[in-house]
């Protein structure tokens, strides 16, 4: 099932034009729609996809902090030694 919607857009020449938007749910539908885009919009879409891929590859802030925190531990140092150090018992 394809959902259809439309939006009235007022153009610079004071005429109205109806733009239709179609919901796409498969890669085949998306590929077919891309084939009809003008080159500037294809370039814009490619840039958006690259930004989206980079964003998705970035770990969430908590994950980044955990990586940092794991690296902060010193090999061979026990929890008791750390606790003593923080209490000023050294």
Helices and strands as residue ranges (DSSP letters): E 4-10, E 16-22, H 27-35, H 39-57, H 61-72, H 79-87
